[in-house]
């Protein structure tokens, strides 16, 4: 995905945001409202199901995902997940998140 498209998505997510806290909130809300959960991802070599975003997310910790591994529910940092065949909308938004992180 090209940087211009990532910048457009990020600009949409952070419109009227002032400062890091508001930018974080804008990105979080955009992801929470537009990612098509559940999503499959890999975490430390295991396939997990991402069921949503956690209310434990904050600027210091980053965006935290709710995940299910077998029968166990837990959380992981969204940046630590490698997504497996996400739908096009989710793929774009996840790429925008990594772009915002500077990856």
N, C-alpha and C positions, 0 to 999 in steps of 0.2 A: 504494500500500500504506500502511496507516495505521501511525502510530508505535507504537501498542500492540503490533501484530503484530511489528514490527521489534524492539522491546524484548524480547518473548518469545523470539524467535530468538536474539538476542544473549545473553540470560540463559542459555539452554540451552548456547550455545557457550562461555560463560565461567564456568559453574558451578564453584565451588570454586577460582577463580583469584584470586590475590593479586598485585597489581601489574601494570604494563604488559607486562612480559615474558610472564607467564603468560596474560594476556588475549590477547596477540598469538598465542601458541601455540594457545590454544583456538580462536580464529577461524580460524587457518590449518588446523588439523586438521579442523575442521568443514567448511570449504570443500573441502579436498582429498578428504575421504571422501564428500562428498555432491553435489558438482557433477557433472553428467552430461557428461563429456568424450567426444568433442570438442565444442567450442562455436564458433560463428561469431561474430566480432567485427570491429569496424572500428577501425583504428589509422591515424591520419594520412591518412584518406581511402581506405585500402586495406582490403579484406576479408582477414582472416587466420583461421586455424584455431587455437584454443586447445586444446592437447593435454594440458595438465596444469599443475601448479604446480611451480615450480622450487625446488631445494634452496638456491638463492641468496637466498631470502626471509629477511628478518630485520627486527627492529623498526625499525632505522634506515632501511633501504631500502624496507620495505613488502613486500607480497606480490607476488612476481614470477611471471608466467605464462610457460610454455613455449609458443611459438607457431610456426606453420609458415606461411610466405608463399611460395607456389609450391613450389619444391624446397628452399628455405632454411629452416633451423631457427634460431630466435633466441629472445630473451626480451623481455618488456615488463612494465612495472609494471601490475598488474591494474587499478589505478585509472585508467590512461590508456586503457583499452579501453571501447568502447561495444558492448555485446552485441546481436546481431541475432537476434531471435526465440528467446530461450532457453526451454527447457521450464519449466513452472511452479515446480518445486522449485529449479532453478538460478536463476531470476529472483528468487525470494524470498531466497535466500542471498546473491546478489550485491547486492541492495538492503540487506540486513542489513550487509554489509561496508561499503557506502558510508555507512550510518547510523553505524556504529562509527567511521568516519573523520571523521564530523562534516559530511558533505556534504549 
